[in-house]
Amino acid sequence: MNNWKKELSFIFVLLMVAVLTACGNTSEKTNSESGAETEPSNQELTIGQINWAENIAVTNMWKAILEDKGYNVKLSVLNMGATMKALESGHLDASLEIWLPVQDAIYLEQFKDTIHFSESTWFDHAKVGLVVPTYLEDVNSVEDLNKHKELFNGNIIGFDPGAGTMEVTEQLIEDYSLEFDLVASSEPAMLSEIGKSIENEEPIVAPLWSPHSVFSKYDLKFLEDPQNTFGGVEKIHHATRHGFEEDYPEVSQWLKNWKMDDQQIGQLIDYVESGDDPLEGAKQWIKKNQELVDEWVK
């Protein structure tokens, strides 16, 4: 009888050990699974995208680079004003295109205390101004526009309302007392109007910037700006929400390392625009320029 009790007690102990071991394994598995689920969320980044050719190109490029490094990247399409507010509130992590010292100065002044504007630049010789087709031989300066007002129907064909360059163009109209209206639309609509006008050899004037793929498609010239309203050489920076550098020090450093020249950004835009999927186009460009990318993310 006593032996039977001892055996029963021994079996009971073995059962308890088995149950506890199983619970421990289940707990470990649950924790492991939970960690696997939460880890990617700790690596999520949201980058603002503006529907401009070079912005679509670089945001998709960085999405491809960062996802290859294990980050989960979401692109949020916004206009410039909404981008700044989203960075301020923390709903965006980064915006990759801030033109200074002139084009986006209004946003720097408004948000300098609530957004981090990086001192580093990724493009150092950008240009902004009004452009016309080269076949308009008598229009070479902003000061020529009023003399040819009827030629342009008194309209400057613009793009996204609220963009820094649109704000500067409004200032330009005031500075030169231009008898013109700035017509807001979108970048694709503006480029479409430029294309149609050039196809028919008609006059058109629009605010544009370099780097931009449109200059490889059409013969356009910047109008002289004697008062320098558009500024001289512009540099392109990036901006991040406050706390981003502490949360993502590695990515923050990569963005600071990022540099491109005319040929590189032009080629990237071509790759992104030539395919059905901008992300795949960006990935193809990265394969062709892996050494350059490796310099950024070292």
LINLIN-V667956 format. One record per helix or strand. SS is the DSSP state (A for helix, B for strand). FROM is the first residue (numbers start at 1). TO is the last residue. If there is no record, write none. Layout:
BEGIN
{{SS/FROM/TO} {SS/FROM/TO}}
END
This chain:
BEGIN
{{A/2/42} {B/44/49} {A/53/68} {B/72/77} {A/80/89} {B/94/100} {A/105/111} {B/115/133} {B/141/141} {A/142/144} {A/146/152} {B/155/157} {A/164/175} {B/181/183} {A/187/199} {B/205/210} {A/214/217} {B/220/222} {B/224/224} {B/234/241} {A/244/247} {A/249/257} {A/262/274} {A/278/288} {A/290/296}}
END
